[in-house]
Amino acid sequence: MTNSDKTSALRVTLLSLAAAATLAMTGCASMSGRETSTVVGATVGAVAGGVLTGTTAGAAVGAAAGGVVGNEISKRTPK
């Protein structure tokens, strides 16, 4: 795979993740603040994990870690 192919694949992946995140966030209107923070954390973690590692396993680990971080942050955020 050439660098051009890798760049194109990365762009498609990032656009797909962004589109999925946008669709998921439209369903967040009825969610609690804690649930929303967890989803946002998982989405950011998935994108970061996928970009940093270039693998779906990295994206999955990033999503799990981001979800936990988002959940914990929401617990500490004053209401």
LINGI-V354757 format. One record per run of one state. SS is the DSSP state (A for helix, B for strand, O for the rest). FROM is the first residue (numbers start at 1). TO is the last residue. If there is no record, write none. Layout:
ss->SS from->FROM to->TO
ss->SS from->FROM to->TO
//
This chain:
ss->O from->1 to->2
ss->A from->3 to->30
ss->O from->31 to->32
ss->A from->33 to->53
ss->O from->54 to->55
ss->A from->56 to->76
ss->O from->77 to->79
//
